[in-house]
């Protein structure tokens, strides 16, 4: 879902008109209309403020860019998803043998 669709969806799910959400988000209804139509791209701060005014929060995640049709890509995604389930634990210091000292 792209930014214009997210803004429109948040507004509609909140049951607000353009003017009501614009007022709550402290912006103009024409600016909000332009954001929803994709004619103007809001800053991240403005985007978050509008979504919050509709009663929602913004959550961003980063996923690997992998071709979904390649077998190796599917394998890589499966491995990455599995790795996310296990917390990484590491020793605070790496101990290694000292050669020449017996």
C-alpha positions as YAML, in Angstrom:
chain: A
units: angstrom
residues:
- id: 1
  name: UNK
  ca: [0.00, 0.00, 0.00]
- id: 2
  name: UNK
  ca: [1.43, 3.40, -0.92]
- id: 3
  name: UNK
  ca: [1.35, 6.65, 1.08]
- id: 4
  name: UNK
  ca: [-1.73, 8.15, -0.63]
- id: 5
  name: UNK
  ca: [-3.70, 4.94, -0.10]
- id: 6
  name: UNK
  ca: [-2.59, 4.70, 3.54]
- id: 7
  name: UNK
  ca: [-3.71, 8.26, 4.25]
- id: 8
  name: UNK
  ca: [-7.07, 7.74, 2.53]
- id: 9
  name: UNK
  ca: [-7.59, 4.40, 4.28]
- id: 10
  name: UNK
  ca: [-6.76, 5.89, 7.71]
- id: 11
  name: UNK
  ca: [-9.17, 8.79, 7.12]
- id: 12
  name: UNK
  ca: [-11.98, 6.55, 5.89]
- id: 13
  name: UNK
  ca: [-11.52, 4.01, 8.70]
- id: 14
  name: UNK
  ca: [-11.67, 6.86, 11.21]
- id: 15
  name: UNK
  ca: [-14.88, 8.08, 9.57]
- id: 16
  name: UNK
  ca: [-13.51, 11.58, 8.95]
- id: 17
  name: UNK
  ca: [-14.06, 13.93, 6.06]
- id: 18
  name: UNK
  ca: [-11.05, 15.60, 4.43]
- id: 19
  name: UNK
  ca: [-11.80, 18.82, 6.31]
- id: 20
  name: UNK
  ca: [-12.17, 17.10, 9.70]
- id: 21
  name: UNK
  ca: [-8.93, 15.13, 9.44]
- id: 22
  name: UNK
  ca: [-7.08, 18.16, 8.07]
- id: 23
  name: UNK
  ca: [-8.27, 20.22, 11.04]
- id: 24
  name: UNK
  ca: [-7.25, 17.50, 13.51]
- id: 25
  name: UNK
  ca: [-3.83, 17.13, 11.81]
- id: 26
  name: UNK
  ca: [-3.34, 20.91, 11.68]
- id: 27
  name: UNK
  ca: [-3.06, 21.07, 7.90]
- id: 28
  name: UNK
  ca: [-5.32, 22.32, 5.12]
- id: 29
  name: UNK
  ca: [-7.91, 20.13, 3.46]
- id: 30
  name: UNK
  ca: [-6.39, 21.01, 0.07]
- id: 31
  name: UNK
  ca: [-2.98, 19.74, 1.22]
- id: 32
  name: UNK
  ca: [-4.55, 16.56, 2.56]
- id: 33
  name: UNK
  ca: [-6.43, 16.10, -0.70]
- id: 34
  name: UNK
  ca: [-3.17, 16.51, -2.64]
- id: 35
  name: UNK
  ca: [-1.45, 13.94, -0.41]
- id: 36
  name: UNK
  ca: [-4.28, 11.43, -0.86]
- id: 37
  name: UNK
  ca: [-4.28, 11.96, -4.64]
- id: 38
  name: UNK
  ca: [-0.52, 11.51, -4.81]
- id: 39
  name: UNK
  ca: [0.02, 14.96, -6.34]
- id: 40
  name: UNK
  ca: [2.23, 15.99, -3.39]
- id: 41
  name: UNK
  ca: [4.38, 13.81, -1.14]
- id: 42
  name: UNK
  ca: [4.18, 14.71, 2.56]
- id: 43
  name: UNK
  ca: [7.24, 14.68, 4.77]
- id: 44
  name: UNK
  ca: [7.51, 11.73, 7.14]
- id: 45
  name: UNK
  ca: [6.61, 14.01, 10.06]
- id: 46
  name: UNK
  ca: [3.50, 15.28, 8.27]
- id: 47
  name: UNK
  ca: [2.54, 11.74, 7.24]
- id: 48
  name: UNK
  ca: [2.84, 10.51, 10.84]
- id: 49
  name: UNK
  ca: [0.91, 13.53, 12.17]
- id: 50
  name: UNK
  ca: [-2.00, 12.91, 9.77]
- id: 51
  name: UNK
  ca: [-2.12, 9.18, 10.53]
- id: 52
  name: UNK
  ca: [-2.00, 9.92, 14.29]
- id: 53
  name: UNK
  ca: [-4.81, 12.47, 13.94]
- id: 54
  name: UNK
  ca: [-6.91, 9.67, 12.41]
- id: 55
  name: UNK
  ca: [-6.16, 7.52, 15.47]
- id: 56
  name: UNK
  ca: [-3.47, 5.25, 14.07]
- id: 57
  name: UNK
  ca: [0.30, 4.85, 14.27]
- id: 58
  name: UNK
  ca: [2.86, 4.35, 11.54]
- id: 59
  name: UNK
  ca: [4.96, 1.21, 11.61]
- id: 60
  name: UNK
  ca: [7.78, 0.79, 9.09]
- id: 61
  name: UNK
  ca: [9.64, -2.42, 8.43]
- id: 62
  name: UNK
  ca: [12.54, -3.25, 6.18]
- id: 63
  name: UNK
  ca: [12.45, -6.45, 4.19]
- id: 64
  name: UNK
  ca: [15.06, -7.91, 1.87]
- id: 65
  name: UNK
  ca: [14.65, -7.05, -1.77]
- id: 66
  name: UNK
  ca: [14.62, -10.46, -3.37]
- id: 67
  name: UNK
  ca: [13.00, -11.66, -6.59]
- id: 68
  name: UNK
  ca: [9.99, -13.69, -5.37]
- id: 69
  name: UNK
  ca: [9.99, -16.04, -8.37]
- id: 70
  name: UNK
  ca: [13.52, -17.44, -7.98]
- id: 71
  name: UNK
  ca: [13.98, -20.66, -5.98]
- id: 72
  name: UNK
  ca: [17.13, -19.35, -4.24]
- id: 73
  name: UNK
  ca: [15.22, -16.20, -3.30]
- id: 74
  name: UNK
  ca: [12.49, -18.22, -1.62]
- id: 75
  name: UNK
  ca: [15.12, -20.24, 0.23]
- id: 76
  name: UNK
  ca: [16.87, -17.06, 1.39]
- id: 77
  name: UNK
  ca: [13.62, -15.55, 2.63]
- id: 78
  name: UNK
  ca: [12.81, -18.76, 4.52]
- id: 79
  name: UNK
  ca: [16.23, -18.71, 6.19]
- id: 80
  name: UNK
  ca: [15.89, -15.03, 7.12]
- id: 81
  name: UNK
  ca: [12.40, -15.59, 8.55]
- id: 82
  name: UNK
  ca: [13.70, -18.52, 10.60]
- id: 83
  name: UNK
  ca: [16.67, -16.47, 11.85]
- id: 84
  name: UNK
  ca: [14.32, -13.74, 13.10]
- id: 85
  name: UNK
  ca: [12.71, -16.24, 15.47]
- id: 86
  name: UNK
  ca: [15.90, -16.88, 17.40]
- id: 87
  name: UNK
  ca: [17.60, -14.13, 19.41]
- id: 88
  name: UNK
  ca: [21.26, -13.65, 18.69]
- id: 89
  name: UNK
  ca: [23.51, -14.37, 21.66]
- id: 90
  name: UNK
  ca: [27.19, -13.68, 21.68]
- id: 91
  name: UNK
  ca: [29.95, -13.88, 24.21]
- id: 92
  name: UNK
  ca: [31.09, -10.51, 25.50]
- id: 93
  name: UNK
  ca: [34.70, -11.34, 24.55]
- id: 94
  name: UNK
  ca: [36.16, -13.68, 22.01]
- id: 95
  name: UNK
  ca: [38.59, -16.18, 23.49]
- id: 96
  name: UNK
  ca: [41.15, -17.73, 21.22]
- id: 97
  name: UNK
  ca: [44.16, -19.96, 21.80]
- id: 98
  name: UNK
  ca: [47.50, -18.26, 22.10]
- id: 99
  name: UNK
  ca: [50.00, -20.08, 19.92]
- id: 100
  name: UNK
  ca: [53.46, -20.72, 21.29]
- id: 101
  name: UNK
  ca: [52.37, -20.50, 24.96]
- id: 102
  name: UNK
  ca: [51.92, -23.90, 26.53]
...
